[in-house]
Amino acid sequence: YFGNTGFAGLEAFSEPAGTGMIKIGGTLVEDPAFKGEFTRGELLSVDLVQQPGYHFSHWQLNSYEGLDTALVTRGDLWKYLVSRQTPAMDWTSVGYDDSLWESGQAQLGYGDGDETTVVDYGGDPVNKIITTWFRKAFIIDDSTINRRYTLNLIRDDAARVYVNGLELVRDNMQRWWVSSDATSETPVDGPEESTWHTFGLNPGQFRNGKNVVAVEVHQTSANSSDLSFDLELVAHRNLPGSEETIPEKELQFELLDDMKLTAVMVKDTIPIEQVYINEVMASNDAGLTDEAGEYEDWIELYNAGTEEVDLAGLFLSDELPALTPWRFPLDQPEATTIGPSGYMVIFADNQPAQGPLHADFKLSKDGELVALLQKIGSDTVIVDQMTFGAQAKNVSYGRTPDGSQALDFMLQPSPGASNIFSTVDAPELLDAQEELLVYPVPTHGPLFVRFNETLSEKDLAVEISVYSMTGSKVSSTLHRSAELIGLSLDGQPGGIYLLRISAGEHLFVRRVVIY
């Protein structure tokens, strides 16, 4: 109908199995191994998305030469039944007994003068039998070696074709309802009476051993002048052909013959380096917003290297071991690539449907761990990790300077930009006798408590209570160590407050001003 010259098959998969996903025409194939039929000569594009832990090496291309075997030939011997009664319901099956049916060579029919076997029409030229039944048995030694089956059919006026009891072709007949006295949708005359119609059949319907093709030929009316029937069934198999190695991952080619494409994958033995978790924000209600205009937790990555890095297939997790880490998209390099000395912000909002850089977890403002992970083969390695403590609102925590091991809180978060100009300006501990600093004072809300090296190295539980000048307790918090502690007095009216700080056996009282 479309003028096609036949079909050609394509198989495409990765080796080892499951290490890559096939893309055909820009569409990602869900099955790990693709197998399909296309119009011969169709222009195809094939690409591969590598799975985490593996890299693409090359395509192994196998082109096959075809071998066609006629299972039923044109002019073959057929069994046929001329009757106004419909045969038994299992007449299309392999086990049906057609020994009482008549036999004849195709072409079978009447009225045109070119028939090899003339078939009766029931004796009444104005009330001819509408439907004539035909059967043909054939043997297949090994059905698994046949890639496809092609049926060529002459039918005047219409036909239904069955293979081993299942209808595979309905030609020139109503789609929704048929019976033994159903007529064709349109009459056939002229050159179309001897036209061969071609159909591709489902290979899964054929079996080893005996098979049966059964055909109903229907007339257009009870006074139709002629009937014609012939059929050819051809099995197509592949023979070994040429083999070629192709280094390009993206292919475009004209599919002329059956082809097998194997994406040869190798273990990713090159670890990602110089990419750091550079800054995190776990309590954001006035800073960066995502594409939907929402204030969300975020994680900033920094590429300290001199080459761009595609993070496709890497993972982010807020726990170790990472049981269900979030994975960077595999097929969106424009979103997952960081340039040299570049930054990337991932929203930790548990809303992955909002975009390619929205992780499926949130950060805890009470503090936790964030890890960047990479699969190398079947192993998972940690590219970088950061542990942060309790965060005050709109105060981030990160590396100062970018990519370094020094970590600090930041009153001015800098997502997507350098941290070097945004860290808290912490006073130096100039007096060796001074054990503790509270800064900045005055403050508009964020506040930090820094202990000297002697205390910060001790494993001390810290309790910080905040009192107004009237003696009322405003808040009280517990902390696991005497390292740098961030607090927030957001929402408190301006004025003078007292901090009572207990660190083990040490007790401090400091005055702060909120403006």
VEXGUMI-411092 format. One record per residue (C-alpha): x, y, z. Coordinates in steps of 0.25 Angstrom, whole numbers, plus 5000, padded with zeros to 4 digits. Layout:
REM residues N
XYZ;...
END
This chain:
REM residues 515
500050005000;501150105003;502150054992;503149995002;504149894996;504149805008;504749805023;506049805029;506349765044;507149835054;507649785068;508349875077;508849855091;510049875101;511149775105;511249745117;509749745117;509049855124;510249955124;509650045114;508250085109;507950095094;507350225087;506750215074;506250335067;506450415080;505550315087;506150245099;505750095098;505350035112;505749895108;507249865110;507249795097;506549855085;505949765073;505049825063;504649835048;504849955039;504449985024;505649945016;506450075013;505950155025;506950255030;507250225045;507950295056;508450215068;509150265080;509550205094;509350255108;510350195117;509950145131;510750185143;512050115145;512350095130;512850165118;512550145103;513750085095;513150055081;512049995073;512249855067;511349855054;510949715048;510249725035;509549595030;509249545016;507849495015;507449355011;505949335007;505249205007;503849175001;503049095011;501849105001;502149134987;501249204976;500449094969;500549004981;499648884984;498448924993;497248865000;495948934998;494548925002;493348964994;492048965003;490949055007;491149005021;492249065030;493348965033;493548925048;494149035057;495548975057;495648965042;496849065043;497648985053;498748885051;498048765056;496748785047;496548665038;496348715024;496548575017;495148595011;495448725005;495748734990;497148764985;497648854974;498848934969;498849084970;498349174964;497049124968;495649194965;494749214953;494249314943;495549374937;496149254929;497549264935;497249164947;498049034948;496948974957;495549014954;494649024967;493148994967;492349114972;491049034976;490349014963;489449134963;490149254955;489249354962;489349304976;490849264976;491549214989;492049344996;493249275003;494249164999;495149105009;496649065006;497748995015;499148965013;500148895023;501648915023;502848875031;503848965038;505048895044;505549005053;504649135054;505649205062;506649225051;505549305043;505549455046;504249485038;503149435029;502549495017;501249465011;500849494997;499449474993;498449474981;497049494986;495849524977;495049584984;495449574999;496149485009;496449445023;497749375026;498049285038;499349225043;499249105053;497849155057;498049305058;497649405048;498749485044;498249555031;496849615028;496849685014;495749755008;494749715018;494049785029;494949805041;493949785052;492949675048;493049555038;492349425036;492349315025;491349395017;492049525019;492449595006;493649685002;493649825005;493949864991;493849784978;495149744971;495349754956;496249784945;497749774948;497549764963;496949624961;498349574958;499149664968;499949604978;499749674992;500949665002;500849645017;501849635028;501449525038;501749505053;502949415055;502449365068;501249295062;502049195055;502549065061;503548945059;502948835051;501548835045;500948975042;499649005035;499249135027;497749145025;497049245016;495549285014;495349355001;494049435000;493249484988;492749624987;491349574984;490549444981;490549474966;492049504965;492649464952;493949404957;494849364968;496349354969;497349304979;498849274981;499849294992;501249294995;501949285008;503449325010;504349305022;505549405023;506749365031;508149425033;509449375028;510849425034;511249555027;512149665029;512749715042;513149855045;513649935057;513150075059;513750175069;512650285068;511550275079;510450345070;510150275057;509350305045;509150205034;508150155024;507650015028;507749925015;507949795021;507849725035;508849785045;509249755059;509949865067;510649835080;511149945088;512449905095;512549965109;513749975118;513749995133;513950145137;515350135143;515550285143;515050345156;514450485156;515350575163;515450725167;513850735168;513450775182;512250795190;512550945192;511351005199;510050955205;508751025210;507850955219;506951065224;506551155212;505351255213;505951385207;507051345197;507151265184;505851215178;505651105168;504951105154;503651105161;503951225170;504051135183;505151155194;505751015195;506950945201;508150945191;509550885189;510650955181;511650875174;513050935170;513950885159;515350925163;515950855150;516350915137;515450825129;513950825128;513250705135;511950635132;511350585145;510350495137;510150365144;510750415157;509950415170;509650505182;509150455195;508950505209;509350375216;510450275216;510350165212;509450215201;508350125199;507450205190;508350325185;507850425175;508450405161;508850525151;508150505138;508850425128;508450495115;508450645118;509950685117;509450835116;508950825130;509950725137;511350785131;512150875140;513250965133;514650985139;514551065151;513051065150;511851035159;510550955159;509350975168;508450855171;507150875179;506950775190;505450795190;504950645188;504250695175;505050625164;503950655154;504250805154;505550795147;506850715144;507550775156;506450745166;506850635176;505850545182;506250575197;506350695206;507350745215;507150755230;507350885237;507850815249;509050765241;509450645234;510350585223;510350605208;511150515199;511550525184;511650375179;512250315166;512050165161;513350105155;512849975150;512049905160;512749985172;512250115178;513350225182;513150355189;513650475181;513350575192;512550585205;512250695215;511650685229;510950815234;510350845247;509050925251;508851035242;508151175245;507151225234;507851275222;509251245227;509951145218;511151055221;512351035211;513751035207;514651165208;515251175199;514551095188;514950945188;515850955201;515750875213;515351005222;513851005225;513051125231;511751185232;511351295222;510451405225;510351445211;510151305203;510751305189;510051195181;510651185167;511851285171;513151285179;513051275194;514251355196;513551485198;512351435205;512851365218;512551425232;513651525236;514051455248;515051525258;516351465261;516651405275;517751505278;517651485293;518151345296;517451355310;516051385302;515351255301;514051295294;513551395284;512151435280;511951505266;511551585259;511051685270;510151755267;509351655259;508051655251;507851505255;508951415251;509951395262;511251305263;511951255275;513451215273;514251145284;515751155284;516651035279;516750975293;515250965296;514850935281;515750805281;515050755294;513850665293;512950765301;511450765301;510950915299;509650975304;509351115300;508151195306;507751335302;507051425312;506451565310;506851675319;505551645328;506151505331;505151435322;505751315315;505651335300;506251195295;507151085299;507950995290;508850875292;510050845283;510950725282;512250795282;513050925284;513350945269;512751075262;511251085266;510251155258;508951215264;507851305259;507051405267;506151435256;504751485260;505251545273;505051695275;506251785275;506951805288;507951745298;508051595301;508951515310;509551375305;509851275316;510751175310;511151045317;512250965311;512550845320;513150905333;513251045326;512251155328;512151285320;511151395319;511151495307;510351615303;509851635289;509051745282;507951715272;507551825263;
END
